[in-house]
Amino acid sequence: MNKVYEHLKKIREKNNITQEEMAKLLGYKHKSAYGKLEKGERKISLEQAKKISDFFKMKIEEIFFNQ
């Protein structure tokens, strides 16, 4: 797994957020779609990165560039 995606998963788990909740935040109908992001099977768009950073109240750089 890519370090970027591992870091995202760690942040999500640290905040006790489920994949279902993240899927809903990003507009996916199923958690499996979000799970593919964490596995690196799907690329994260800039819009999704912004939603994730806003949700966790972190800068995009902190989540996706500081491993």
C-alpha positions as CSV (number, residue, x, y, z in Angstrom):
1,M,0.0,0.0,0.0
2,N,1.2,3.5,-0.8
3,K,2.3,5.6,2.1
4,V,-0.2,8.3,1.2
5,Y,-3.1,5.9,1.5
6,E,-1.7,4.3,4.6
7,H,-1.5,7.8,6.2
8,L,-5.1,8.6,5.2
9,K,-6.2,5.3,6.8
10,K,-4.3,6.0,10.0
11,I,-5.9,9.5,10.3
12,R,-9.4,8.0,9.7
13,E,-8.8,5.3,12.3
14,K,-7.3,7.7,14.8
15,N,-10.5,9.8,14.6
16,N,-12.7,6.7,14.9
17,I,-14.3,7.3,11.5
18,T,-15.6,4.4,9.5
19,Q,-15.1,3.7,5.8
20,E,-18.9,4.1,5.5
21,E,-18.7,7.6,6.9
22,M,-15.9,8.6,4.6
23,A,-17.8,7.0,1.6
24,K,-20.8,9.2,2.5
25,L,-18.7,12.3,2.8
26,L,-17.3,11.8,-0.7
27,G,-20.6,10.9,-2.2
28,Y,-20.1,7.1,-2.7
29,K,-23.0,4.7,-2.2
30,H,-20.9,1.9,-0.9
31,K,-17.9,1.8,1.5
32,S,-16.1,-0.5,-1.0
33,A,-15.6,2.5,-3.3
34,Y,-13.9,4.4,-0.5
35,G,-11.9,1.3,0.5
36,K,-10.4,1.3,-3.0
37,L,-9.1,4.8,-2.3
38,E,-7.3,3.6,0.8
39,K,-5.9,0.7,-1.0
40,G,-4.6,2.9,-3.8
41,E,-6.8,1.3,-6.4
42,R,-8.5,4.6,-7.1
43,K,-6.9,8.0,-7.3
44,I,-8.0,10.8,-5.0
45,S,-9.2,13.9,-6.9
46,L,-8.3,17.4,-5.7
47,E,-12.0,17.9,-4.8
48,Q,-12.0,14.8,-2.7
49,A,-8.7,15.8,-1.0
50,K,-10.2,19.1,-0.1
51,K,-13.3,17.5,1.3
52,I,-11.2,15.1,3.4
53,S,-8.9,17.9,4.6
54,D,-11.9,20.0,5.6
55,F,-13.5,17.1,7.4
56,F,-10.4,16.4,9.5
57,K,-9.6,20.1,9.9
58,M,-6.1,19.5,8.5
59,K,-4.2,21.0,5.5
60,I,-4.1,18.9,2.4
61,E,-0.3,18.8,2.7
62,E,-0.5,17.3,6.2
63,I,-2.6,14.4,5.0
64,F,-1.2,13.7,1.5
65,F,2.4,15.0,1.6
66,N,3.7,14.6,5.1
67,Q,4.3,10.9,5.6
